[in-house]
């Protein structure tokens, strides 16, 4: 699994995972593709737990597919990626914001995607878990 696409005509793409020599996640490139705009940002992993928070965010959406009150959110280590999910009863509205925190106000891309409950959500969750699965370092011979 090289990348995970969330959405259709407009989408968020998770790809280009970088790992340390011991297999721990260091970063992932997040791209946002809108009608006439593409934005990319390398998002750093949390120290010691990689992207466990992102995995838990999508796992939670799957586990609570029948609904919840309020907004569920994920924010990356450097706060350059924010995801917010709201259950509408028939689907999930996934809002996103991707920006460069080193230069506030220089650029920010935000929007909203609609995710279907059931198979689409399960496929996204499984693909993200596979993409970000921790790997064991190769045996040294």
C-alpha positions in Angstrom: 0.0 0.0 0.0 1.7 3.2 -1.2 -1.1 5.7 -0.6 -4.6 6.2 0.8 -7.1 8.4 -0.9 -10.0 9.8 1.1 -12.8 11.3 -1.0 -13.4 11.3 -4.8 -13.5 14.5 -6.9 -12.0 16.4 -3.9 -9.7 14.3 -1.7 -7.0 14.0 0.9 -4.1 11.7 0.1 -1.8 10.1 2.6 1.5 8.9 1.0 5.3 8.9 1.1 5.7 7.4 4.6 9.1 8.0 6.0 10.5 5.6 8.6 13.5 5.6 10.9 16.1 2.7 10.5 14.2 0.8 13.2 10.9 1.0 11.3 9.2 3.8 13.4 7.1 6.3 11.5 8.8 9.7 11.2 6.5 11.5 8.7 3.9 11.2 6.0 3.0 13.5 3.1 -0.5 14.7 3.1 -1.9 16.2 -0.1 -5.2 17.9 -0.6 -6.6 17.9 -4.2 -9.5 20.3 -4.9 -10.9 21.3 -8.3 -7.9 23.4 -9.5 -5.6 23.2 -6.5 -3.1 20.8 -5.1 -1.4 21.4 -1.7 1.2 19.1 -0.1 2.8 19.0 3.3 5.1 16.6 5.1 3.5 16.0 8.4 5.7 14.9 11.3 4.8 11.9 13.5 4.4 12.2 17.3 7.5 11.1 19.2 7.1 7.5 20.4 3.6 6.9 19.0 3.9 7.8 15.4 0.4 8.4 13.9 -1.5 6.4 16.5 -3.8 9.4 17.0 -4.7 9.4 13.3 -5.3 5.7 13.3 -7.5 6.0 16.5 -9.4 8.8 14.9 -10.4 6.7 11.8 -10.9 3.6 14.0 -13.3 5.6 16.2 -15.3 6.7 13.1 -15.7 3.0 12.0 -16.6 1.8 15.5 -19.2 4.5 15.9 -20.6 4.4 12.4 -24.2 4.5 13.7 -23.7 8.0 15.0 -22.4 10.3 17.7 -23.0 13.8 19.0 -20.7 16.6 18.4 -17.4 16.7 16.5 -14.6 14.2 16.6 -11.2 15.7 15.8 -7.5 14.9 15.1 -4.7 17.4 15.2 -1.1 16.6 14.1 2.0 17.1 16.3 2.9 20.5 14.6 -0.8 21.4 14.2 -0.4 21.5 10.4 -3.2 19.0 9.8 -6.6 19.1 11.4 -9.4 16.7 10.7 -12.9 17.1 12.1 -15.7 14.6 11.6 -19.4 15.2 12.2 -22.1 12.4 11.8 -25.2 13.6 10.0 -27.2 10.5 10.4 -26.6 9.2 6.8 -22.9 10.0 6.3 -19.9 11.7 7.8 -18.8 15.2 7.0 -15.0 15.3 7.2 -13.6 18.8 7.4 -9.9 19.4 6.9 -7.3 22.1 7.2 -3.7 21.8 6.0 -1.2 24.6 6.4 2.4 25.6 7.1 2.7 26.5 10.8 6.2 27.9 10.3 4.9 30.8 8.3 1.4 31.6 9.8 -1.0 33.1 7.3 1.1 32.2 4.2 -1.1 29.4 3.0 -3.9 27.3 4.3 -6.1 24.8 2.5 -9.4 23.8 4.0 -12.6 22.1 2.9 -15.0 19.3 3.6 -15.5 15.8 2.2 -18.5 13.5 2.5 -17.8 9.9 3.6 -20.3 7.2 3.1 -20.9 4.9 6.1 -20.1 1.3 5.8 -17.7 -0.1 3.1 -16.1 3.2 2.1 -15.2 4.1 5.6 -14.0 0.6 6.4 -11.8 0.6 3.3 -10.2 4.0 4.3 -9.6 2.8 7.8 -8.1 -0.5 6.8 -5.9 1.1 4.1 -4.6 3.8 6.6 -3.8 1.1 9.2 -1.9 -0.9 6.6 0.0 2.2 5.3 1.1 3.2 8.8 1.6 -0.2 10.3 4.8 -0.4 12.4 7.4 -2.5 10.8 10.2 -4.5 12.3 13.8 -3.6 11.3 15.3 -6.0 8.8 17.5 -8.7 10.2 21.2 -7.8 10.0 23.3 -10.6 8.8 
